[in-house]
Amino acid sequence: YYMLCTTSIFHLSFISIDRYYAVCEPLKYNAKITVCVAVYIIVISWSVSAVFGHGLMFLKLNIKGKEDVYYENVYCVGGCTVILSKISSLICSLLAFYTPGFIMLGIYLKIFFVARRQARVIEGLVSQSKSSEDSKTMTSSKTERKAAKALGIVMGVFLCCWTPFFLSVNLDPIFNYSTPPVLFDSLAWLGYLNSTFNPLVYAFFYSWFRKALGMIVFGQIFQANSSRTKLITY
């Protein structure tokens, strides 16, 4: 599950980069974020996570220096508790959570300040624009605020879901693996829920995400309806 968790967090980090170019560098977006770049991102996310997760477990790097504790106290009956040494837990957390998390936080803060500055500029233009253009300007201002609010919620949900789990991963070796397995599993499932919450947040704030999701899930139906609409139009 380390591979899947790391892949999910990597995807969120790359999405933040995508949003940065969309909001802060819109003129460069089509040149920077291409289909080829998206494929590279997917390959990098899955390959790095696979090498990290499988290498950690199959090479037993997670228990390096703690072999006696593992073989004397861990019994894989009906399930197996994964333990990490102090060094491996720090490396895992840095690679899988803290580094991507700080990258996301920095990028989203940048996006937030840019969006807020754009909103202020647009509001300043409202007083100077003609009444016929006021509605368009206000709509743009609301869109910028909505985007900034969505980014804040995405980041907040991410931190609330994953921070408790990775803190327990770091603190467990320090306190001699005293974390109850039930608590550890509960925190892990809280992190898994982040992958459930994110599509809901994006679907609530972004119409383009709802449309893309609809095309993926109901592709044939949407295509059929689109074809009928075109026939009726013509």
C-alpha positions, -999 to +999 in steps of 0.1 A: +000+000+000+030+023+003+033+023-035-004+033-040-003+059-013+029+075-027+014+074-062-017+092-050+003+119-033+025+123-063-005+128-085-018+155-062+016+173-064+016+172-102-020+184-103-009+215-082+018+222-109-009+219-136-031+244-116-001+267-112+003+270-150-034+273-155-038+302-131-004+319-130+009+313-165-022+308-186-004+318-219+022+291-213-003+264-202-009+248-236+028+247-244+039+233-210+011+209-202+007+186-232-005+151-236+032+139-238+039+157-205+009+141-189+021+107-200+056+114-185+040+125-152+019+093-150+050+071-158+072+089-133+045+088-105+039+051-108+075+040-116+091+059-087+064+048-063+067+011-074+105+011-070+102+028-037+074+006-023+086-028-035+122-020-028+114-010+007+095-042+014+113-069-006+148-057+004+136-054+040+149-019+042+120-010+065+133-031+093+170-025+088+186-022+123+153-035+139+153-071+127+152-085+162+122-064+171+104-074+140+110-112+142+103-114+179+072-093+181+054-093+147+031-122+139+014-122+106-018-140+114-047-128+093-027-097+086+007-082+089+017-050+106+044-031+088+070-015+110+097+010+101+130+019+117+137+055+126+157+061+094+133+043+071+103+060+085+120+094+081+130+086+045+095+073+037+078+103+051+101+128+034+097+111+000+060+102+002+045+131+022+066+160+035+084+169+003+053+166-020+033+183+007+056+213+010+057+216-028+019+216-029+016+241-001+041+265-017+024+262-052-011+266-038-001+296-017+014+312-049-018+304-068-039+318-039-020+352-039-021+354-077-058+347-078-065+372-050-044+399-069-063+392-101-096+395-082-086+429-068-075+441-102-109+430-117-128+446-089-109+478-096-119+477-132-155+473-123-158+510-112-142+521-144-160+498-168-194+504-185-225+490-169-229+465-198-195+450-189-201+449-151-217+415-150-189+399-170-163+415-147-181+404-116-184+369-130-146+368-135-140+380-100-162+354-085-145+327-106-111+337-093-124+336-057-140+303-063-107+289-076-087+301-046-114+287-022-112+253-040-074+252-037-076+259+000-101+232+006-081+206-015-050+214+005-068+214+038-084+180+031-050+166+020-033+177+053-062+166+075-062+131+059-025+123+057-008+143+085-020+120+114-009+089+096+026+101+088+031+116+122+023+082+137+048+066+112+075+089+125+066+087+162+060+049+164+097+039+163+106+066+188+080+053+213+091+017+208+062+007+185+035+013+211+009+025+186-021+000+187-026-017+153-062-007+153-053+030+156-026+027+130-050+011+105-076+037+113-052+065+105-041+047+073-078+045+062-082+082+069-054+088+045-070+065+019-102+086+022-083+115+007-085+098-027-123+097-022-127+133-011-106+149-038-129+139-068-159+152-047-141+185-041-131+189-077-165+179-090-182+204-067-160+234-078-151+227-114-176+221-142-149+209-165-140+181-140-177+170-139-178+170-176-146+150-179-158+125-152-191+121-170-173+114-203-152+087-186-180+070-168-208+075-193-187+081-225-209+063-249-241+079-236-226+114-238-213+108-273-247+095-284-265+125-270-239+148-285-245+133-319-282+137-316-278+173-306-257+180-336-283+164-359-311+184-344-290+216-347-282+210-383 
